[in-house]
Amino acid sequence: MEIVYVPLAIAFTAAFVVFVVYGGIVMPVTEIAESWRSRGAGRARSDAPKEAR
């Protein structure tokens, strides 16, 4: 039975690691980068003269 359980345990562990890395690192970095991009565009608009707003 170990011949079945060990590969399954490795596969589930690998899937969990991928899930944690994606949810804990990739998604926040993506959100931060998106926020920086939108914030940069907002700054360019706020520097415009008041009549142009």
MODELLER restraints for C-alpha pairs under 7 A, 6 or more apart:
rsr = mdl.restraints
at = mdl.atoms
